[in-house]
């Protein structure tokens, strides 16, 4: 059975072919973490020597050395001096908890997490442990949901107030894992706008370390994801423990190495500034955290997460479908467009085989720059004399789909909406309101604000008969507060904001189930699993430079599959870096995501338009492999001057290989690069007619001829054919 209980050892075991996760009951009442890693049939008492003295039912909480024991639900203020997973403040101001095991159950499927995005429950099985604090009446339900086919364990907690007094939650993380030892390398992702998700890999040190966001979003600066690598771990070997959070707001991903050299890993909502009043009969759910153990390196971790995201996180008709090749007018025109200019871009793109035209910022209100009109989702009839409806009709008449950019969570001080409802923005009483990009944030904790957003955005999508939506968010939250929240609930603001956003996303996507939604937040500023539950792809970064995208997409692929990554060919010199890269290189890099263009075709040379047409045909023919095959990283741009990766179809009969060389070197000799993921028994034909054995490509490598010029690339499309007869 995937979930079982051993009466003799008092151990719960969650097991699949990839891993075992074992929980041991100390004194029959306190769940302790016993094992997470390679599959084991049972955990013997000898392997739990430091726990075995506490199996006697007569032991009390105060007799347990909790600061030296691994716990599934630690609470600060007992005999554990480390930071805990949960914290409360009682009506008398004290914060002690004595959570003891009350019961357990297993069931098919996954727990309900009202208002929160979460993975689908198909084929899942859940263990629920109920802990109770007898004095306060608080119950904590620890949920462990096993996705055995994907090798993923989901964790969350529900805190129920079954007492008679109001309780205030001060800390509510989603999971805690106490590792034996600290001999790991700690991997996190960090960066800023236009250089999201740089890989940081460092040894663990005594004390606290990690990544976090207090910006009201998962942010450009970090990512709600971390991994622990064994000393010998690499891309293809060694043990890796990955942890990712399904949440889009303030988060904490921390590792704390204690006095004994053991490591406590915790992931969840950031406790800074957080509180939640829980009246009798009410409950609070934490977001889901996803745990992945891989014995076969970072590639193994990514393969499991990719499979899980494609099958359980992304949903709807676009989840595993071919994606349209699009062109977005933003870098081609910025705010300087009219209807005829847009139609000329669309018509030229259609001639090359583009499927979808996307109208970006500037189509509404009086928005000729970024100083005004956010919130006024009415057509600018000067730029668009026939409105969205007329433009949409003409785009559809070309045989193309029509897409639209919106930024629904924001409001411009210079807008009709702000003049009508000045209290609808996020603000902290009479304190000055910080503007960023000349805009404020709408207060989504308020039901009337959410209703107005839903109705105005849905009206625009209906009016424009929209096929695709780019949903943007261009600033973080400051002066966090709401005119509608009482003082004692102001610590709930950030989480209520996220629940409000998820409510809006649920309602809008339900009204337009066939529309393809793409998430954006100034590029990759809210690139997380929470958003992916509503939108199957996200704009990976505002930085469209091909070499920079090698780094950004390489690191993003640690967790996310290519079908989630918006990746486009843009004009040169690049608008973010000024760099000039070959058209073929820009296209090769963009093919490792949802392919499109950010340019004006009128500025391309005839030979570039011809190349664009052939590239679109190639993307369409190979998209099933590029988006939904196994994505394999071969050369890291964080470790050298080149980057290489490949995608292989599930049946291993088709593959696409890409290599980008950053800087040209004189007299560079041809090299060999070993491929991965192919069938050694098959032969593979390249488009130039060369045929290689799969065994040869795996063990010896693919010959790579030198390319001339900086940022050149090689791309090969491999098709299997029957082995040659001896």
C-alpha positions as CSV (number, residue, x, y, z in Angstrom):
1,X,0.0,0.0,0.0
2,X,1.3,3.5,-0.7
3,X,0.3,4.6,2.8
4,X,0.6,2.2,5.7
5,X,1.1,2.1,9.5
6,X,3.4,-0.3,11.3
7,X,2.1,-1.0,14.9
8,X,5.4,-2.4,16.1
9,X,7.6,0.6,15.1
10,X,4.7,3.1,15.4
11,X,5.6,4.4,11.9
12,X,3.5,5.8,9.1
13,X,5.1,5.1,5.7
14,X,4.2,6.9,2.5
15,X,5.9,5.1,-0.3
16,X,6.2,4.8,-4.1
17,X,8.8,3.6,-6.5
18,X,10.8,6.8,-6.1
19,X,10.9,7.4,-2.4
20,X,9.7,6.7,1.1
21,X,8.6,9.2,3.7
22,X,8.4,7.9,7.2
23,X,6.8,9.5,10.3
24,X,7.5,8.0,13.8
25,X,5.2,8.6,16.8
26,X,7.2,9.4,19.9
27,X,5.4,8.3,23.1
28,X,2.5,7.5,20.8
29,X,1.6,11.2,20.7
30,X,4.1,13.3,18.9
31,X,4.9,12.8,15.1
32,X,8.6,12.9,14.4
33,X,10.3,12.8,11.1
34,X,12.1,9.5,10.6
35,X,13.0,9.3,6.9
36,X,12.6,10.9,3.5
37,X,14.7,9.5,0.7
38,X,15.3,6.3,-1.2
39,X,12.6,3.6,-0.7
40,X,12.9,1.5,2.4
41,X,10.7,-1.4,3.5
42,X,10.7,-0.4,7.1
43,X,12.6,1.9,9.5
44,X,14.1,-0.3,12.3
45,X,14.4,0.9,15.9
46,X,18.2,0.8,15.5
47,X,17.9,3.6,12.9
48,X,15.9,5.6,15.4
49,X,18.2,5.2,18.4
50,X,17.8,8.8,19.5
51,X,14.0,8.4,19.4
52,X,13.7,4.9,21.0
53,X,13.9,6.1,24.7
54,X,10.8,8.1,24.1
55,X,8.5,5.4,22.9
56,X,7.2,4.8,26.4
57,X,3.6,6.2,26.7
58,X,4.5,7.7,30.1
59,X,6.7,10.4,28.7
60,X,5.4,13.9,28.6
61,X,6.1,16.8,26.2
62,X,8.4,18.5,28.7
63,X,10.6,15.4,29.1
64,X,11.3,15.2,25.4
65,X,14.4,17.1,24.2
66,X,12.5,18.6,21.3
67,X,15.3,20.9,20.2
68,X,17.2,17.8,19.3
69,X,14.4,15.8,17.8
70,X,13.2,15.9,14.2
71,X,9.5,17.0,14.1
72,X,6.8,17.0,11.6
73,X,5.0,20.0,13.2
74,X,7.4,21.9,15.5
75,X,6.2,24.8,17.6
76,X,8.5,27.4,19.2
77,X,8.0,27.8,22.9
78,X,8.0,24.2,24.0
79,X,11.3,22.5,24.6
80,X,12.3,23.4,21.1
81,X,14.2,26.6,20.8
82,X,14.3,26.6,17.0
83,X,11.8,28.5,14.8
84,X,8.6,26.5,14.4
85,X,6.2,25.7,11.7
86,X,3.2,27.0,13.5
87,X,2.6,29.7,16.1
88,X,-0.4,31.2,17.9
89,X,-1.3,33.9,20.4
90,X,-4.0,33.1,22.8
91,X,-6.5,35.5,24.3
92,X,-4.3,36.0,27.4
93,X,-1.3,36.9,25.2
94,X,0.6,33.6,25.7
95,X,1.8,31.5,22.8
96,X,2.3,28.0,24.2
97,X,1.0,24.9,22.4
98,X,1.0,21.2,23.3
99,X,-0.1,19.5,20.1
100,X,-0.6,15.8,20.6
101,X,-1.8,13.1,18.2
102,X,-5.5,12.7,18.3
103,X,-6.2,10.6,15.3
104,X,-5.4,9.8,11.7
105,X,-7.1,8.7,8.5
106,X,-6.2,7.9,4.9
107,X,-8.4,8.6,1.9
108,X,-8.3,8.7,-1.9
109,X,-7.8,12.2,-3.4
110,X,-6.5,15.4,-1.9
111,X,-7.7,17.7,0.9
112,X,-9.9,20.7,0.1
113,X,-8.0,24.0,0.4
114,X,-10.8,26.7,0.1
115,X,-9.7,29.7,-1.9
116,X,-6.2,28.4,-2.6
117,X,-4.8,27.0,-5.9
118,X,-3.6,23.4,-5.6
119,X,-2.8,20.3,-7.6
120,X,-5.4,18.1,-9.0
121,X,-6.3,15.0,-7.0
122,X,-6.5,12.4,-9.7
123,X,-4.8,9.2,-8.5
124,X,-3.6,10.8,-5.3
125,X,-3.9,9.3,-1.8
126,X,-3.8,11.4,1.4
127,X,-2.7,10.7,5.0
128,X,-4.2,13.1,7.5
129,X,-2.8,13.4,11.0
130,X,-4.9,15.3,13.5
131,X,-3.1,17.0,16.4
132,X,-4.9,18.7,19.3
133,X,-4.0,21.2,21.9
134,X,-6.2,20.2,24.8
135,X,-6.1,23.5,26.6
136,X,-7.1,25.8,23.7
137,X,-9.1,23.4,21.7
138,X,-7.0,24.1,18.6
139,X,-6.7,21.2,16.1
140,X,-4.0,21.0,13.4
141,X,-4.7,18.6,10.5
142,X,-1.4,17.7,8.8
143,X,-2.0,16.6,5.2
144,X,0.4,14.4,3.2
145,X,-0.9,13.8,-0.3
146,X,1.1,11.2,-2.3
147,X,1.3,11.5,-6.1
148,X,2.9,8.1,-6.6
149,X,3.0,8.3,-10.5
150,X,4.9,11.6,-10.4
151,X,7.2,11.0,-7.3
152,X,5.8,14.0,-5.5
153,X,4.5,14.4,-2.0
154,X,2.2,17.4,-1.3
155,X,2.1,18.9,2.3
156,X,-0.3,21.4,3.8
157,X,-2.0,22.1,7.1
158,X,-5.4,23.1,8.3
159,X,-5.7,24.9,11.7
160,X,-9.1,24.6,13.3
161,X,-10.4,26.5,16.3
162,X,-12.6,24.0,18.1
163,X,-12.2,26.0,21.4
164,X,-14.3,28.8,22.9
165,X,-12.0,31.8,22.5
166,X,-10.6,33.7,19.6
167,X,-7.1,32.5,18.7
168,X,-4.6,34.5,16.6
169,X,-2.3,32.6,14.2
170,X,1.1,34.2,14.0
171,X,2.9,31.6,12.0
172,X,1.5,29.1,9.5
173,X,4.0,27.4,7.3
174,X,3.1,24.6,5.0
175,X,5.8,22.1,5.8
176,X,8.8,21.3,7.9
177,X,11.5,18.6,7.2
178,X,14.2,18.0,9.8
179,X,17.2,16.5,7.9
180,X,19.8,14.3,9.6
181,X,23.1,16.3,9.2
182,X,23.9,19.3,7.1
183,X,26.2,18.0,4.5
184,X,24.2,19.5,1.7
185,X,24.7,22.1,-0.9
186,X,21.8,24.6,-0.8
187,X,20.3,25.7,-4.1
188,X,18.0,28.8,-4.3
189,X,17.1,31.2,-7.1
190,X,17.6,34.9,-6.9
191,X,17.8,38.0,-9.1
192,X,15.9,41.1,-10.1
193,X,13.8,42.5,-12.9
194,X,15.3,41.3,-16.3
195,X,17.6,38.8,-14.7
196,X,15.3,36.5,-12.8
197,X,16.1,33.2,-11.1
198,X,19.9,33.2,-11.1
199,X,21.2,29.9,-9.6
200,X,22.8,30.2,-6.2
201,X,24.5,27.1,-4.9
202,X,26.4,27.1,-1.6
203,X,27.3,24.8,1.3
204,X,25.0,25.0,4.3
205,X,26.4,26.8,7.3
206,X,25.4,26.9,10.9
207,X,22.4,29.2,11.5
208,X,19.6,30.4,9.2
209,X,19.8,30.8,5.5
210,X,17.3,30.8,2.6
211,X,15.2,33.0,0.4
212,X,12.1,35.0,0.9
213,X,9.8,37.7,-0.4
214,X,8.0,40.5,1.5
215,X,6.9,42.3,-1.7
216,X,3.3,40.9,-1.9
217,X,4.4,38.7,-4.7
218,X,6.7,35.8,-5.2
219,X,8.9,38.4,-6.8
220,X,11.8,38.9,-9.3
221,X,14.2,38.8,-6.4
222,X,13.5,35.2,-5.3
223,X,11.5,32.1,-6.0
224,X,9.4,29.9,-3.6
225,X,11.6,27.0,-4.3
226,X,14.7,25.4,-2.8
227,X,16.7,22.3,-3.2
228,X,19.2,20.3,-1.0
229,X,22.0,18.5,-2.9
230,X,24.2,15.7,-1.6
231,X,28.0,16.5,-1.9
232,X,28.3,14.3,-5.0
233,X,25.1,15.6,-6.7
234,X,25.3,16.9,-10.2
235,X,23.0,17.3,-13.1
236,X,22.8,13.5,-13.6
237,X,23.8,11.8,-10.3
238,X,23.5,12.2,-6.6
239,X,20.6,12.8,-4.2
240,X,18.5,16.0,-4.6
241,X,15.6,17.1,-2.3
242,X,13.4,19.7,-4.0
243,X,10.7,21.8,-2.3
244,X,8.3,24.2,-4.1
245,X,5.4,26.2,-2.8
246,X,2.0,26.7,-4.6
247,X,1.6,30.4,-3.6
248,X,2.1,33.8,-5.3
249,X,2.5,36.1,-2.3
250,X,5.0,36.6,0.6
251,X,6.9,33.4,1.3
252,X,9.7,32.0,3.3
253,X,12.0,29.2,2.2
254,X,14.5,28.6,5.0
255,X,17.2,26.2,6.2
256,X,18.4,26.3,9.8
257,X,21.5,24.3,10.8
258,X,21.2,23.6,14.5
259,X,23.6,22.9,17.4
260,X,23.9,19.3,16.4
261,X,24.6,20.0,12.8
262,X,21.1,18.9,11.7
263,X,19.1,20.9,9.2
264,X,15.5,22.2,9.6
265,X,13.9,23.1,6.2
266,X,10.7,25.0,6.2
267,X,8.5,26.5,3.5
268,X,5.3,28.6,3.5
269,X,3.8,32.0,4.0
270,X,6.3,34.5,5.4
271,X,5.5,35.1,9.1
272,X,6.7,38.7,9.0
273,X,3.7,41.0,9.5
274,X,1.4,38.0,9.2
275,X,-1.5,37.2,11.6
276,X,-4.9,35.7,11.3
277,X,-7.7,35.9,13.8
278,X,-9.5,32.6,14.2
279,X,-12.9,32.6,15.8
280,X,-14.4,29.5,17.3
281,X,-15.5,27.2,14.5
282,X,-13.3,28.7,11.9
283,X,-10.3,27.2,10.2
284,X,-7.2,28.4,8.2
285,X,-5.5,26.4,5.4
286,X,-1.9,26.8,4.4
287,X,-0.8,26.6,0.7
288,X,0.4,23.3,-0.6
289,X,4.1,22.6,-0.7
290,X,5.5,20.0,-3.0
291,X,8.4,17.7,-2.0
292,X,10.5,15.8,-4.6
293,X,13.2,13.3,-3.8
294,X,15.5,12.4,-6.8
295,X,18.3,9.9,-6.5
296,X,19.5,10.8,-10.0
297,X,20.6,14.5,-9.7
298,X,19.0,17.7,-10.7
299,X,17.8,16.3,-14.0
300,X,15.8,13.6,-12.1
301,X,14.3,16.3,-9.8
302,X,13.3,18.4,-12.8
303,X,11.8,15.4,-14.7
304,X,9.5,14.6,-11.8
305,X,8.5,18.2,-11.2
306,X,7.8,18.7,-15.0
307,X,5.7,15.6,-15.1
308,X,3.8,16.7,-12.0
309,X,3.2,20.3,-13.3
310,X,2.0,19.1,-16.7
311,X,-0.4,16.5,-15.2
312,X,-1.6,18.1,-12.0
313,X,-0.9,21.9,-12.0
314,X,-1.7,23.2,-15.5
315,X,-5.3,22.4,-16.5
316,X,-8.0,23.2,-19.0
317,X,-8.0,22.7,-22.8
318,X,-4.5,24.4,-23.2
319,X,-2.7,22.3,-20.6
320,X,-1.2,19.8,-23.0
321,X,-2.3,21.3,-26.4
322,X,-0.3,22.9,-29.2
323,X,0.2,26.6,-28.4
324,X,-0.3,29.3,-31.1
325,X,2.7,31.1,-32.5
326,X,2.1,34.7,-31.6
327,X,3.4,38.2,-32.3
328,X,3.1,40.9,-29.7
329,X,3.3,44.6,-30.7
330,X,5.0,45.9,-27.5
331,X,8.6,46.0,-28.6
332,X,7.5,46.9,-32.1
333,X,5.5,50.0,-31.2
334,X,5.3,50.5,-27.4
335,X,2.5,53.1,-26.9
336,X,2.9,54.6,-30.4
337,X,0.4,52.8,-32.5
338,X,-3.0,53.1,-34.2
339,X,-5.3,50.6,-35.7
340,X,-3.7,50.6,-39.1
341,X,-0.2,50.1,-37.7
342,X,-1.5,47.1,-35.7
343,X,-3.1,45.6,-38.7
344,X,0.0,46.0,-40.8
345,X,2.0,44.1,-38.2
346,X,-0.7,41.4,-38.0
347,X,-0.9,41.0,-41.8
348,X,2.9,40.8,-42.3
349,X,3.1,38.2,-39.5
350,X,0.3,36.2,-40.9
351,X,2.2,35.9,-44.2
352,X,5.0,34.1,-42.3
353,X,2.6,31.7,-40.6
354,X,2.0,33.4,-37.2
355,X,-1.3,32.3,-35.6
356,X,-2.1,35.0,-33.0
357,X,-1.8,38.8,-32.8
358,X,-1.5,40.2,-29.3
359,X,-2.3,43.9,-28.6
360,X,-0.2,45.0,-25.6
361,X,-0.4,48.1,-23.3
362,X,-2.0,51.4,-24.5
363,X,-5.4,50.4,-26.0
364,X,-7.6,51.8,-23.2
365,X,-8.5,55.1,-21.6
366,X,-6.1,57.9,-22.4
367,X,-3.0,55.8,-22.1
368,X,-0.3,57.2,-24.4
369,X,2.4,56.5,-21.7
370,X,2.5,54.7,-18.4
371,X,1.2,57.7,-16.4
372,X,-2.6,57.1,-16.6
373,X,-5.7,55.1,-17.1
374,X,-5.1,51.8,-15.4
375,X,-8.5,50.7,-14.2
376,X,-10.3,52.4,-17.0
377,X,-10.8,49.4,-19.3
378,X,-12.7,51.3,-22.0
379,X,-11.5,51.4,-25.6
380,X,-9.3,54.3,-26.8
381,X,-11.4,55.4,-29.8
382,X,-8.6,57.7,-31.0
383,X,-6.1,54.9,-31.5
384,X,-8.9,52.3,-32.2
385,X,-11.7,54.2,-34.0
386,X,-13.6,50.9,-34.4
387,X,-12.9,49.8,-30.8
388,X,-11.6,46.4,-29.7
389,X,-14.5,44.8,-31.5
390,X,-13.6,46.3,-34.8
391,X,-9.9,45.5,-34.5
392,X,-10.8,42.0,-33.4
393,X,-13.0,41.5,-36.4
394,X,-10.3,42.6,-38.8
395,X,-7.6,40.4,-37.1
396,X,-10.0,37.4,-37.2
397,X,-10.7,38.1,-40.8
398,X,-7.0,37.6,-41.5
399,X,-7.4,34.1,-40.2
400,X,-5.6,34.9,-37.0
401,X,-6.5,34.7,-33.3
402,X,-6.7,37.9,-31.3
403,X,-5.0,38.5,-27.9
404,X,-5.1,41.3,-25.4
405,X,-2.8,42.7,-22.6
406,X,-4.5,43.7,-19.3
407,X,-3.2,44.7,-15.9
408,X,-6.3,44.3,-13.7
409,X,-4.8,44.5,-10.3
410,X,-3.6,48.1,-10.7
411,X,-5.0,51.6,-10.7
412,X,-3.5,54.9,-11.9
413,X,-4.0,57.9,-9.7
414,X,-4.8,59.7,-13.0
415,X,-7.8,57.5,-13.8
416,X,-11.6,57.9,-13.7
417,X,-11.7,54.8,-11.4
418,X,-9.4,56.4,-8.8
419,X,-11.2,59.7,-8.9
420,X,-14.5,57.8,-8.3
421,X,-13.1,55.5,-5.6
422,X,-9.9,56.9,-4.1
423,X,-10.1,54.5,-1.2
424,X,-10.0,51.4,-3.5
425,X,-6.2,51.4,-3.6
426,X,-3.9,49.7,-1.1
427,X,-2.9,52.2,1.5
428,X,-1.9,52.5,5.2
429,X,-4.2,55.2,6.6
430,X,-3.0,58.7,6.1
431,X,0.6,57.7,5.2
432,X,1.9,58.7,1.8
433,X,1.2,56.2,-1.0
434,X,4.3,55.1,-2.8
435,X,3.8,55.1,-6.6
436,X,5.8,52.7,-8.8
437,X,5.5,53.1,-12.6
438,X,3.0,55.9,-11.7
439,X,0.5,53.4,-10.4
440,X,-1.0,52.0,-7.2
441,X,-2.4,48.6,-6.3
442,X,-6.1,47.9,-6.1
443,X,-7.3,46.5,-2.7
444,X,-8.4,43.0,-3.7
445,X,-9.3,42.2,-0.1
446,X,-12.5,44.0,-0.8
447,X,-15.4,42.2,-2.5
448,X,-16.7,45.2,-4.3
449,X,-13.3,45.9,-5.8
450,X,-13.0,42.3,-7.0
451,X,-16.5,42.4,-8.5
452,X,-15.6,45.6,-10.4
453,X,-12.4,44.1,-11.7
454,X,-14.1,40.9,-12.9
455,X,-16.9,42.8,-14.6
456,X,-14.7,45.3,-16.4
457,X,-12.2,42.8,-17.6
458,X,-14.8,40.3,-18.7
459,X,-16.6,43.0,-20.6
460,X,-13.4,43.9,-22.5
461,X,-12.7,40.2,-23.3
462,X,-16.2,39.7,-24.5
463,X,-16.1,43.0,-26.5
464,X,-12.9,42.0,-28.2
465,X,-13.8,38.3,-28.7
466,X,-10.4,37.6,-27.2
467,X,-8.6,34.3,-27.7
468,X,-5.6,35.0,-25.5
469,X,-4.9,37.1,-22.5
470,X,-1.6,38.4,-21.2
471,X,-2.3,39.2,-17.5
472,X,0.3,41.6,-16.2
473,X,1.3,43.0,-12.8
474,X,4.0,45.7,-12.8
475,X,4.6,46.7,-9.2
476,X,4.9,45.3,-5.7
477,X,2.9,46.3,-2.6
478,X,3.9,49.1,-0.3
479,X,2.0,50.7,2.6
480,X,0.1,47.4,3.0
481,X,-3.3,48.1,4.4
482,X,-7.0,48.2,3.6
483,X,-9.6,50.8,4.5
484,X,-12.1,47.9,4.9
485,X,-10.1,45.8,7.4
486,X,-10.4,46.5,11.2
487,X,-7.1,47.2,13.0
488,X,-7.0,43.7,14.6
489,X,-7.2,42.1,11.2
490,X,-4.6,44.3,9.4
491,X,-2.0,41.4,9.7
492,X,-4.3,39.4,7.4
493,X,-3.9,41.9,4.5
494,X,-1.3,40.2,2.4
495,X,-2.9,36.8,2.5
496,X,-6.3,38.2,2.0
497,X,-5.0,40.0,-1.1
498,X,-3.8,36.7,-2.5
499,X,-7.1,35.0,-1.8
500,X,-8.8,38.0,-3.5
501,X,-6.5,37.6,-6.6
502,X,-7.2,33.8,-6.7
503,X,-10.9,34.5,-6.5
504,X,-10.7,36.9,-9.5
505,X,-8.6,34.4,-11.5
506,X,-11.0,31.6,-10.7
507,X,-14.0,33.6,-11.9
508,X,-12.5,35.1,-15.0
509,X,-11.0,31.9,-16.3
510,X,-14.2,30.0,-15.6
511,X,-16.1,32.5,-17.7
512,X,-13.6,32.1,-20.6
513,X,-12.6,28.4,-20.4
514,X,-11.3,28.3,-24.0
515,X,-9.1,31.4,-23.7
516,X,-5.3,30.9,-23.4
517,X,-4.2,32.9,-20.3
518,X,-0.5,33.9,-19.9
519,X,0.7,35.2,-16.5
520,X,3.1,38.1,-16.4
521,X,4.5,40.3,-13.6
522,X,7.0,42.8,-15.2
523,X,8.2,39.6,-16.8
524,X,9.0,36.8,-14.3
525,X,8.1,38.7,-11.0
526,X,5.3,36.2,-10.1
527,X,6.6,33.0,-11.7
528,X,5.2,30.4,-9.3
529,X,3.0,27.3,-9.1
530,X,0.1,29.2,-7.7
531,X,-0.3,31.3,-10.9
532,X,0.2,28.2,-13.1
533,X,-2.9,26.6,-11.6
534,X,-4.9,29.3,-13.5
535,X,-2.7,30.1,-16.4
536,X,-0.7,27.3,-18.2
537,X,2.1,29.6,-19.3
538,X,3.9,32.7,-18.0
539,X,6.1,35.4,-19.6
540,X,9.5,34.3,-18.3
541,X,11.2,37.6,-18.3
542,X,10.9,41.1,-19.9
543,X,14.5,40.5,-20.9
544,X,14.3,39.0,-24.4
545,X,18.0,39.0,-25.2
546,X,18.9,35.5,-26.4
547,X,22.0,34.9,-24.3
548,X,20.3,36.3,-21.2
549,X,17.3,34.0,-21.9
550,X,19.7,31.0,-22.0
551,X,20.5,31.7,-18.4
552,X,16.9,32.6,-17.3
553,X,15.2,29.7,-19.1
554,X,18.0,27.2,-18.0
555,X,17.4,28.0,-14.3
556,X,13.6,28.2,-14.7
557,X,13.7,24.7,-16.1
558,X,14.9,23.4,-12.7
559,X,11.2,23.4,-11.7
560,X,9.1,24.4,-14.7
561,X,8.7,22.6,-18.1
562,X,9.1,24.4,-21.4
563,X,5.3,24.5,-22.0
564,X,5.1,27.0,-19.1
565,X,7.8,29.4,-20.4
566,X,6.8,32.3,-22.7
567,X,9.8,32.8,-25.0
568,X,9.9,35.1,-28.0
569,X,12.2,36.3,-30.8
570,X,12.8,40.0,-30.4
571,X,14.5,42.7,-32.6
572,X,18.2,43.6,-32.4
573,X,19.9,45.5,-31.0
574,X,18.1,44.0,-28.0
575,X,16.0,46.6,-26.2
576,X,17.2,45.5,-22.7
577,X,20.9,44.8,-23.3
578,X,21.7,46.4,-26.7
579,X,23.2,43.1,-27.8
580,X,23.1,41.9,-31.4
581,X,22.6,38.1,-31.8
582,X,21.8,36.1,-35.0
583,X,18.1,35.6,-35.8
584,X,18.7,31.8,-35.8
585,X,20.1,32.0,-32.2
586,X,17.1,34.0,-31.0
587,X,14.8,31.5,-32.6
588,X,16.6,28.5,-31.2
589,X,16.5,29.8,-27.7
590,X,12.8,30.8,-28.0
591,X,11.9,27.3,-29.2
592,X,12.6,26.0,-25.7
593,X,9.4,27.7,-24.6
594,X,6.0,28.9,-26.0
595,X,7.3,30.4,-29.2
596,X,6.5,33.9,-30.5
597,X,7.8,37.3,-31.6
598,X,8.3,40.8,-30.1
599,X,9.0,42.9,-33.1
600,X,7.7,44.8,-36.1
601,X,8.0,42.6,-39.3
602,X,8.2,45.8,-41.4
603,X,11.7,46.4,-40.1
604,X,12.9,42.9,-41.1
605,X,14.9,42.2,-44.3
606,X,13.3,40.0,-46.9
607,X,15.6,37.1,-46.1
608,X,14.6,37.4,-42.4
609,X,11.0,37.2,-43.3
610,X,11.7,34.1,-45.3
611,X,13.6,32.7,-42.4
612,X,10.7,33.6,-40.1
613,X,8.3,31.6,-42.3
614,X,10.5,28.5,-42.3
615,X,11.1,28.7,-38.5
616,X,7.3,28.9,-37.9
617,X,6.8,25.7,-40.0
618,X,9.6,24.0,-38.0
619,X,8.1,25.0,-34.6
620,X,4.7,23.8,-35.6
621,X,6.1,20.4,-36.8
622,X,8.2,19.9,-33.6
623,X,6.1,21.6,-31.0
624,X,5.0,18.4,-29.3
625,X,8.6,17.5,-28.6
626,X,9.7,21.1,-27.7
627,X,6.9,21.7,-25.2
628,X,6.0,18.3,-23.9
629,X,9.1,16.1,-24.3
630,X,11.7,15.5,-21.6
631,X,13.8,18.7,-21.3
632,X,17.4,17.9,-20.6
633,X,20.1,20.4,-19.6
634,X,23.6,19.6,-21.1
635,X,25.8,22.6,-20.6
636,X,25.2,25.3,-18.0
637,X,25.6,29.0,-18.9
638,X,26.2,29.5,-15.1
639,X,29.4,27.4,-15.3
640,X,30.9,28.2,-18.7
641,X,30.7,30.3,-21.8
642,X,28.3,27.9,-23.7
643,X,24.8,26.6,-23.1
644,X,23.3,23.4,-24.4
645,X,20.0,21.6,-23.9
646,X,17.7,19.2,-25.7
647,X,14.1,17.9,-25.7
648,X,13.3,14.3,-26.3
649,X,9.8,12.8,-27.1
650,X,8.4,10.4,-24.6
651,X,8.9,7.5,-27.0
652,X,12.5,8.6,-27.6
653,X,12.1,8.6,-31.4
654,X,12.4,12.4,-31.9
655,X,14.7,15.0,-30.3
656,X,15.8,18.6,-30.7
657,X,19.3,19.6,-29.7
658,X,20.4,23.2,-29.2
659,X,23.8,24.7,-28.3
660,X,24.5,28.5,-28.0
661,X,28.1,29.7,-28.0
662,X,28.5,33.0,-26.1
663,X,31.8,34.3,-27.5
664,X,33.6,33.3,-30.6
665,X,37.1,31.9,-30.2
666,X,39.8,31.7,-32.9
667,X,41.0,28.3,-34.1
668,X,38.4,26.5,-32.1
669,X,38.4,22.8,-33.1
670,X,35.3,20.7,-33.5
671,X,34.1,19.1,-30.3
672,X,31.9,16.3,-29.1
673,X,29.0,16.6,-26.7
674,X,27.3,13.6,-25.2
675,X,23.5,13.7,-25.5
676,X,21.0,12.2,-23.1
677,X,17.6,10.6,-23.1
678,X,17.9,8.8,-26.5
679,X,17.4,5.1,-27.2
680,X,20.8,3.4,-27.6
681,X,19.2,0.8,-29.8
682,X,17.9,3.3,-32.4
683,X,19.6,5.2,-35.1
684,X,18.9,9.0,-35.4
685,X,18.9,10.9,-38.7
686,X,19.7,14.6,-38.7
687,X,18.1,17.0,-41.2
688,X,21.4,17.3,-43.1
689,X,21.2,13.5,-43.7
690,X,23.8,12.3,-41.2
691,X,22.9,9.2,-39.2
692,X,24.2,8.4,-35.8
693,X,23.6,5.5,-33.5
694,X,21.8,6.3,-30.3
695,X,24.5,4.4,-28.4
696,X,27.2,6.5,-30.2
697,X,25.5,9.8,-29.3
698,X,25.1,8.8,-25.7
699,X,28.6,7.4,-25.1
700,X,30.7,9.3,-27.6
701,X,28.8,12.4,-28.4
702,X,27.4,14.6,-31.2
703,X,30.1,16.4,-33.3
704,X,29.8,20.2,-32.9
705,X,31.4,22.2,-35.7
706,X,32.7,25.7,-34.7
707,X,30.4,28.7,-35.5
708,X,31.6,32.1,-36.6
709,X,30.7,35.3,-34.7
710,X,29.6,35.9,-31.2
711,X,26.4,34.2,-29.9
712,X,26.2,31.7,-32.7
713,X,24.2,28.5,-32.3
714,X,23.8,25.0,-33.5
715,X,20.4,23.3,-33.6
716,X,19.7,19.7,-34.8
717,X,16.5,17.9,-35.2
718,X,16.8,14.1,-34.8
719,X,14.4,11.5,-36.0
720,X,14.8,7.8,-35.2
721,X,14.9,5.2,-37.9
722,X,15.3,1.4,-37.7
723,X,18.8,0.2,-36.8
724,X,21.0,-0.7,-39.7
725,X,21.4,-4.4,-40.3
726,X,24.8,-5.9,-39.4
